[in-house]
Structures are given as structure tokens and as C-alpha cells.
Amino acid sequence: MVAANPLLTMVSETIEVARAARRGDLVARLETVAGKVRDPRRRIVVAGLGNQGKSRFVNALVNLEVCPVADDATTRVTTVLSYGEQPRATVVAAGADGGENTREPLPFEAIPAVTARSPQGRAVLRLELEAPSRLLADGIVMVDTPGLGAHGTTGAAAVLGQVPAADAVLVLTDASTELTETEVDFLRQVRELCPAVAVLVTKIDLYPHWRQVFEANRKHLRANGLELPMLPVSAVLRAHAMRLRDEGLGRESGFGLVFQFLREQVVARDQAALQRAVALDISSAAEHLALALGSELVALRDPERGAAAIRELHSAKAEAEKLHRHTAAWQQTLGDGITDLAGDIDHDLRDRLRDIARTAEDWIDEHDPGRHWDSMDEWLTATVGSAVGDNLVWTGTRAVRLAEKVAGHFTDLGAVDLPEVRDTLDGASRTKACTLADLEPDLGLSHKLLVGVRGSYGGVIMAGMVGTMAGMALINPLSLGAGVLLGGKAFSDDKKARLAKRRADAKLAVRRYLDDIAFHTGKETKDRLHRIHRLLRDHFTAIADRTLRSIDESLRAAQEAANLEAARRTERATELDRRLRVVAQLRHHANTLLGPEPPPTLAPNTLPQLPPAADR
């Protein structure tokens, strides 16, 4: 917080100047910025396939046993871990009939029993934990997510909803095997949604060959154009090092690399981004304030120039009013852009799901789905998750382009800042309720024998009757052979019929699953586009409002100055000159903050020098 004090001082000074100028709109905007400076929380999302050691890693990172860890336990709901003086757990569940979310306290010992459904049958959105930890006290918020591709989820889609609002994402993969295609696709999507991403190779204490896996993973990332830092870590060694206060074990655990990544990629980057955002807001506010103060001062000191300034302000006001009207060109561009975006996003999702359906049906036609249904469930979950994730990434890209297109209508006002569209992509996924239905199990051996006997019985009777006409016994070699032949045919026909039924049932199950995904994801997409529309509308409306108000204030001040008595002109000019110097100084400080480039980042796929073991 020490580093943020100068920023807070600058914002406070600007607020005082804006308040003295009776610019409540600027005061409200600057107070929002001041709130971010006072509470710069940083969300770190931990993601990965199931049983990769995510919860154990979170526990080792905060040096507390808060997330349940066991061989048969896995994270079932999103867990948000933040600082609190006393340990506390809260379950946040969806409200009934779309109402407000419910919050229920929970004993810590009951955390392992939390599932995706509350005892009342409502969907559990997240589990919020508070604990006293030095790392959490510094403003870090850890988010432990369910495993990618876990049963009953849409894989990456359920986790990607947490990524847009994250300051960093740590993707964990254990050292037993190389990166899978699902993991690589997820990393590609995360990289588009979050500026700071690292791959952590976990459990290096269990696998002596972890270095070979590490190098293979690095090649996979390079082959897919992903230049991401990779860090080998061991949560077990970290826990032992903290308990024994062993500096050597601390270095071997690799957690020093994690803290270095957080310092350079998250804290330093976030401070630079916050500094730039504060500087832009102060500079913008200073321009609005200087416009009114300068116009009035010119009118006081030079009436002729003041009259010319008033004419220019009248012209500028007319242009600003055009932007402010609901029929303005930027409003139409925004409305048309959102409509086109909604259609394109929906078509893109349905096209992806149709391709998946075709591929699944072709596979079903060539295989017995009853024998490989678990593999189909795993493939379908991963593929659909990747498709929904790509659709989400494309939504973010198109939304940014739309924001830039709308901003083009404000070029007459100078450079305007763009809203943070990425934050609107965040949201709780409803697709976790979608599951692939199970197929009817194949019949047992007794039924298969019954089918064969039923078919052979008819063959024995028919051939035996023919044999009796020739003086042979009812049961004879000919009738037995006919029974075996017809019994085999009956068994074969029944097998083919049941295979055809399983294939039809499998196709129907896949279609229903994809229909459920399209239904729930479509609702999420509409909600997301509504948030984007509201964000862009409110952002650019505020710009137009501030501009119009600044011009109105400038015009009013200049007109009042022209009619001011001569005795008061000097006194008022002195006061305005003093305020303008303060505003100019604020603008100077803001421009100074905008000067430096962002801090150097951790080189991709390299292992930096270890910091001292006493990191946290």
C-alpha cells in the first residue's frame, strides 16, 4: 500500500479541485478510482485437470490447511480464498426462481461434503473461505476451480468463466505425463482472456523423470505458439520446508519461482496498470477542469478573446449535443454492432456444436457405443468445453473491436479511453448442469443363451417334423444341425438389432446433451452481450455527458466573466490562475506517470534465479 499512497494523494487532490468546481460527475468517477487504489485485490485462479494437486498447491501457497485434500476427494465447486482475521466458510447458492443468491455459513469440517447441489437442491455457485494468511493479507485472492473435464461439467467452459476477472491464472499439470490436447486448448483460450498465465508442473517429488516431461511440455507449448512461463513445483516439499524451516527444501519446492512470477507478472504489472489508469483519469479530469477555468480566465483578461472563445464554445456545444442525443451515430453503431454480434456468436456456437455432433455420430456408426461410452463422455465433455471456450474468446475479441468502432465517433473530442470489456465476460456457468445420459447396459449371458435356445428350438422342431415323415426320430442329427444353425442366426440378428438400438440411443443422447449445452450457453451468451451493451452504452454516454457539461460550464463561466464588474475581475482572475496552476501541475504528474513502460516480465519457458527461501 505504500507504493499506492502517492497515487491516492494525486487522486485526492484532483477530487478536491473537482469538488471546488462543483463537478459532481468528475468527483464520482475519481472516487471510484480512489477505491481501486485503496483496495487493489488481485485474483489468482488455479486451474487444471482433476487430481493434479490444485488444492494441495493452494494450501502450500498460503501455508494453511484450508482446502480439502485426499486421494478420493476433488474440488467440486469453485472455492474463493481471501483474507480474514478468523477462519470462516460461506456457501453461496443460486436463489430460488432466479432470485438473489443465498449465503449460508458453514463449519470448516463440513467443507469436504460440499457438492454442486445444496441440501435444498439449489446450484452451489461457489464456496467462500476466509483465513489469516500473510499472502492473503497482501491482497491476494486465490480461486481454486473444479477439474477440467470433470463429470457433469463442460470442461474448460465451466472454468473459463472465472478467467476474465482474474489477474493471473496458474494452470497445473502433474509431472506423470505430458500436456494433453485438452490442456493445450485450455491454455490457448486462457492466454486470450488473461494477460498473466503460467504452467506449473506439479508433484516433481513423486516422479524422477519430471525433467523429461518438463522439456516435452515446453516443446508442446512452442509447437502451439504458446510462449508461457513453466515452473516445476512440489507442494509436499513446500509444506515440509515451512514446517521444518528448511531453506534447502524451500528452494527444491520451486515455490520461490511462483512468488517471483506473482511479483513480476501480477503485482508489478497490476501496479503499472493501476498507475496508468489513475494517470488517464486524472489527466481527463484535469482537461475538463482546465476548459472551464481557462475559458473564464480568458474572458476576464481579454474581452475580445473571450468573445471569440464564447463563439467557439457555442460551436463545440452544438457538436457535443449531437453526441448526446439518442439518435447520435455512435448509439446506432453500438445498437447495430450488438445485434450483429449476437447473431454471429450464436451462429458460431451452433456451427461448432453441429460439427461435434457429426463427428460423434460418425464415430458411433463405426463402433459399439456400449463398450466405449465412458470414452465418448470424456471426449464429448472436453470437445464441447473447448468449443464453448473458443466461442467465449471470440466474443471478447469482437466486443473489443466494437468498442473501438464506437470510440471512433468521439475522435473530435480527442483520444477517449476504452472500457474494460474483458470483465463483462465473467459469469457463473450454468452448463455444469448438462450431463451425457447413460446407455442401457448390454444384456447378460443368460439372456444371450435364452435367445439362442429360442431360435434353435424352432429349427429342431421344423427339421424333426420333416425327419419323421422320412421315418426318422424327432431328435436326429439333421434336426440338431438345423437347430444350431437357426439358433446362431437368431443370436446374430438379436445382436445386430441391439447394436442398432444402442447406436440410435447413443445418437439421441449426444443430441440431447448438445441441445442442453446450446440452450444454457445461449442464455449465458445473451446475458454476457447485455452486460457488454450496458457497459459500452454507459461508458460512452458518460463521456458525452462529461464533455457536454464541461462545455456548458465553460460557456457559463465565460459569459459570467464578461459581465463581471471591473473591481472583481482582478480578484477572480487571481483565483482562477491559482486553480489553473494546480490543474496544470496535476496534468504534469499524470503525464509523468504515463511515461514509463511496463516493467520487464518473466521470460517465457525459462527458470529464473531462486529468491531466498524465506519468501513468505
N, C-alpha and C positions, 0 to 999 in steps of 0.2 A: 504493500500500500504506500510505502514511502515514495516509490517512483511515480505513483499516481497523484501525489499531492500538488506538484506544480500544475498538472493538468486541471485538477479540481480548483485551484486558485484562479487560473485563467477563466474557467467556465463561470466561477462565482463572480468575478469582476465583470464579465460580459453580461451576466444576468442583472447585476446592479445597474449597468448602463441602460439595458433594455427596459428595466422596470422604471427608471427615471424618465425614459422617453415614452412611457405608457404603452409599450408594445407587449401586451399580454401573450400574443401568439409566439413571439420570439422567446419570451420567458418560459412558456410551457415546453417548447422544443428543447431549449437549453437545459431545463431541469431534468428532462428525460436523459439527456447526455450525461448530466452530473450523476444521475442514478447508476448509469453503467460504470462510471469511473469509481464510484464508491463500492460497488459490488461486482467486480469483474470475475464472475464464476466461469470456470472452464469445464466443459463436459467432455469426458473421455469415455468413448464407447468401446467395450471389449466384445469382440465377435469371433466366430469360428464355428467349425463343425462340432457336433456333440462329442463329449468326452475328450476334449483337447486340453483340459486343465484350466478353463477360464476362471471358474470360481476360486480355485486354489491360487491362481495368479493374483486375483483381486485381493484376496486375504493377505498374501505375502506383500503386495504393494503397499497396502495401508497398515500392515503389521498388526492385523486384528483378525480373529476368527469370527467373521460375521456371515459370510455366505456358506451355506451347507455344502460339504464335500464328502463324498462316499463313492464306493465302486458302483453302487446301484442307484445313485442319485444324480440328477442332472437339473440344470436350470430350466424351469418350465414357464416362468413368466419373467418379463423384464424387471430387473432389480436395480433401483437407483440408490446409490450410497452417497450420503453427504454428511457434513459435519454436524455434530450435536454434542452438547456437554454431557448428556446422559443417553445411553443406548435406547433407541425407540424404533419400533417397526409399525408400519401402517399399510394396510391393503387398500388399494384404490380399485373399485369395481365400477362397471358401467351402470348408469342409472336405469331404472325401470322405464320402459316405453320411451327411450330416448331422452329421459330427464337428466338432471345433474348427476355427476359421478358421486358415488358414496365412498366415504373414508372410514375404515374401521381399524382401531388399534389391534395389535397382535403381539402376543408374547414371543420372545426370541426363540424359545424352544419349539414353537409351533411353525417356524419358517419352513422346515423341510416338507411339511404337509401341504403347503400352498400349491394349488393346481390352477389350471387355466379357467376353472369354474369355481365360483364361490359356493358356500353351502346353500345359498338361496337360488343357485342356478344362473347367476349373472356372470358375464365375462369379466375376468380379472385383468385389468389394464396394466397394472404394474405393482411392484412391491417397493415401498419407500423405506429405507433404513437410515438411521442417524447413529453415528458413533463418534467418540472422541479420538481423533487421529491427527497427527501433525500435518500429514499430507492434505487431509480433507480440510483442516483449519486454514490452509493457504488458499482455499477457494476452488480446489479440485473436486469435481463431482464424477464419481465412477458409475458407469452404466453397464451392468452385466446382462447380456442378452441370451435368449434361448439358442440352442444349437441350430445351425443352418440345416435345413432338410429334415428336422425332427418330425416324427409322425404327427399328423394333424396340423401342420403348418404349410405355408407355401415357400418354404426355404428362405432364400435371400429376401423375398418381398416383405416378410414379417419383421426383419431386422433393419432393412434399408429405411424404414420409416423413422428410425432413430438417428440416422446418419446426418441428414441435412442440418440439424440443430447442434451437431457435435463440433467441438474444436479440434478433436483428433480421434482417430479410430485405430485401435490396435487389433489386428487380425491374428489370431493364434492358430498355429498348426503344429502338431507334435512331431518329434524327430523320428517317429517309427516309419513313416512313408513320405514320399514326395507330394508336392501340391497336386490336388486333383483338379479336374476341369471345372468342377463346381466352385472351388475356392478361387481359381484364377478369374472366372467370370465375375465372382463377387468382388474381388479386388479391383477389377476394371471399373465396375459400377461405383464402388465406394470412392475411387480416385476422382471420379467426375463430380461427386457430391460433397467431398470434404477435402480441404487443402493439405491436411497433415495426416498421412497414413503410414503405418509401419507394420511389417510382418514379423511376428515373434515366433521363433522355433522353440517350442517348449519341451520339457522333460528330457533335457540333454543329459541328465544324471542317470537315466534309465537305459539309454541307447549309445553304446560305444561308437557306433558308426554315424553319429549325428552330423559329423563334418561332411561326410559324403552326401548326405541328404541335404545339408545346408547349401553345398555347391550346386547340387542338382536343382534345388529350388531357385537359386539365383539365375541359372540358365533358363528355367521356365519363365521367370519374370521378364528377362531380357527378350526372349523369343516372342513374348506377347506385348512388347513395348511398354512394360511397366517398370519405371525406374523408381523403386521404392526401397527404403532402408530395411534391412533384415537384421534382426538381433536374436542371438541364442540366449535363452534364459532357463533357469530352473527354480521353480517356486519352492521346492523342497530344500535346496541348498540355501536359498534366501531365508527361509524360516529357521533353519539351523544356525545360520550366521547371526541372525538377530537374537536368538536365544542364548548362544554361546559368546556373542560379541566377538566373533572371529572375522578379522579383516580379510584373511585369505579366502574363506568360504564366500564372503560377500563379493569379492572380485569374480570368483568362479561362477557365482549365480547369474552374472550378467545383468543384474538389476541396475548397476551403475550406468549401463548403456541406455536403459529405459528412462532413467531420470535425466540423462543428458538429452535424450530425444525430446522429453517433455519440456525441458528448459529451453532448448533451441527452437523446436518446431511449434510448441504450443505457447509457452509463456512469452518468449521473446517476440514471436510472430503476433500473438494477441496484443501485446503491449504496443507493437508498431501499428497494428490495425486500429487499435483504440486511439492511439495518438493521432493518426491520420483522420479518423472520423471526427475527433474533437476539433482538430485544426480546421477541417472543412466547415463544420457547423459554426465555429467562431468566426471564420472568415466570411461566411454567408451572412451571419447576423450583423457583422461589422459593416458590410456593404449596404445592408438595408438601413442601418442606423446612420451611416455617413450620408446616404442620399438625402434624408430629411434635414439633418444638421447642416450639410453643405448648401442645400438649396436656400434655407433660411438665412445662412450667413452671407451668401452672395447677394440676396435681396437687400440685406441690411447695409452692406458696404458699397454696393454699386447698383443703384436702382435700375439703370439701363440693362445691365447684365441680368439683373433679377427678373425684369420683364421678359427677356429672351428665354430665361430658364423656365419661367411660368408657361410660356408658349410650348416649349419642348416637353414639359411635364404633361400638359394637356394632350399632346400627341401621344406620349407614352401611355397615358391613362387609357386613351381610346384603344390602343393595341392590347393593353392588359385586360381590358374589359372583354375583348373578343375571346381571349383565352379563358376567361372566367365563365362565359356563357355556356349553358349546357349544350348548345349547338356548335360548340367550338370544334375545330378539325381534330384536335387531339382526342376528344371524347369519342368521336366517330371512329377514329383509328383504333382506339382501345376496345370499343364495343365490337367492331368487325374482327379485330385480332383475337379476342377471346372466343368469339363464335367459331372462327376458322380453327383455332387451337383445339377447342372441344371436339370438333368433328375429326380433325386429324389424329388426335390422341386416341379417341375411341376406335377409329378405323385401324390404327396401328396395333392396338391391343388385340382386337378381334382377328386381325390378319396373323399375328403371331400365334394366337391360340388355335386358329384353323390349321396352320402348318403343323403344330404339335399334334393335333387330332389326326391329321392324315398320317403322320409318321407312326403314331401309336396304333392306328388301325392296320397299317401295312405290316407292322410287327406282329400284331395279333393274328392276322391271316396266315403268317408263316410259322407260328409257334403255338404251343399249347399254353394258354394264359394261366391255367390252373397250376402248372408246375413252376411258373416264373412270376407269379403275381406280386410277390414281395419286391422283386427286381423292378417290375413295372411301376409299382408305387414309388420306389426310390427314384427312378429315372424321371417319372412324371413330376414329382414334387420338385426336384432340382431344376428341371427344364422350365416348368411354369414359373418357379421363383426367379429364374434368370430372365425370362420374358417380361414378367411384371416389373422387375428391376430396371431393365432396359427402357421400358415404357416410362418409368418414373424419371430416369435420367434424361430422356428426350423431352419430357415435359419441362424440366428445369431449363434445358438449353433453349427451347422455344420461348419460354417465359422471359428469359433474359433478352432475347432478340426483340420480343415485343416491347419490353421496357425501353430498350434503346431506340426503337422506332417511334414510340410515343415521345420520348425525350427530344427527338429531332424537331418537334413542333415548338420547342422552347429555346431554339437557338438565338432568337432575338434578345433573350434575357441573359445570354451568356451561358457558360457551362453550368449544367444542373446535375446534381448527384442522383444516382440511381438507387432505388430501394433494394434491400437485401431480399431478393426473391427466393433465395435458397431456403430461408426459414419457413416459407409457406408450404414447402414440400413435406414438412414434418407432419406426422399424424399417426394415430393408433390404427393398426391394420385390422380390418375385420375379416380378412381372408383366412385367418387361422382357424375359423370355424369350418372350413372346407376340408373334407377328407374323402379319399377314394374308397368306395364301398367294397366290401369283401365279396369274393365269388363263392358260390355254393360249392362246398367241398366235394371231391370225387367220391363215388360210392366205393364201399369196401369190397373185400374179396368174396364175402358170402353173396352179395348181390350179383357180382360178376358170374359166380358159379350158378346162381339161380337162372340168370339169363341164358347161359349155355345149356343147362339142363332142359329149360323150357323149349328151346329151339330143337335140341336133339330128340326130345320126346316125340314131337310131330314127325320127324324123319324116321324114327324107329317104327312108329305105328303105320305110316304110309308104306314104307318098304316091306314091313312084316305082312301087311294085308296082301300085297302083291305076291309075296312068297308063299302065303297059304294057298293061294289059287294054284300054285305050281306044286303043292304038296309039301312045302317046307314049313318049319316051325315059325311061330310069330317072331321069336328072337333067334336070328340067324346072322351069319357074318355080313350078308348084304344089308339087312336092316340096321345092324350096328354101324356099318360104314356110312350108311345114309344119315344115321343119327349124328355121328361125329361131324360129317360134312355140313349138315344144316345147323347143328349147334355152333360150329365155328363161324358160319355166316351170320347167324343171329347175334353172336357176341361181337363180330366185326361191325355189323350195322348199328348195334346199340352204342358201340364205342364212337363211331363216326357221328351219330346223332348227338351224343352227349358232348363231343368236342365242338360240334357246330353250335350247340346251345351255350357252351362256355364262352366261345368266341363272341356270340351275339350279346351275352350278358356283359362280357368284358368291354365291348364297344359302347354299350349303353352306360356302363359305369364311368367310362372315360368321358363320354359326352356330358353326363350329369355333373361330373367333377369340374369340367371346363366351363359349363354353364354357370355353376356356382361361383367359380373364380371370376368370370366375366361380370356377373351380377354384382358381387361385393366390390370388386376392383373398380367397376364403373361408378358405383356410388362414391368411393373414395376419390376417384379422379374428378368427379363433379364438385365434391366439397373442396378439393385442392384448387380447382380452377376458380371457384367462387372466392377463395381466400386470395388468390393471385389478383383477381379482378378488383376486389376491395382494396388490396394493398396499393396497386397501381393507381386506382381512382383517387384514393385518399392522399397518396403521396403527391401526385401532380396537381390535385386540387389545392392542396396546402401551398405548393409552390406558387400557383396562380394567385391564391388569396394573399400570400405574403407580399408578392410583387405589387398587386393592386393596392394593398393597404399602405405599402411603403411609398408608392407614388401619390396616393391620396394625402398621406401625412406630409410629404414633401410639398405638394401643391398648397395645402392649407397653411403650412408654416411660411412658405414664400409669400403667399397673399397677405397673411397677417403681418409679416415683416415689412411689406411695402406700405402698410397703413400705420406702422408703429410711429409713435411720437419721436421726434429727434432726440429728446433728452434721454430716452430709454434705449436708443439704438446702440450707443457705445457699451452700455452695461450688458445688454443682451448679446451683442457681438462677442464681448469678452467671455461670457459664459459658454456660448456656442464654440468658440475657439478652443476653450479648455476641454470641452467634451470631445471635439473632433481630434484633439491630440491623444486623448485616452483611446478613442476608437482606432486611430492610426497605429498606436502602439500595440493594441490587441491584434490588428491585422498583421503587423510586422511579426509578432510572436507566432501567429498562426502560420504565416508563410515560412518561418524558420522551421517549424515542426514538420511542414510538408516537404522540406528539402531532403533529409537523409533517406537513403534507400533502405528497404527492409534488411534485417540482419541476415548474415550468411546462414544457410540451412545445412543440415547434416547431409553429407554426400550419400547418394543412393548406393545401396549394396556394399557399404564399407563398414568396418568396425573401428570406431574412434577409440582414442585412448581412454582407459578407465579412470573415472574420478576416484577420490578417496572413498574407502568402504563406508565411512560414517556419513552416508548420503542422507538418510532420514531414519 
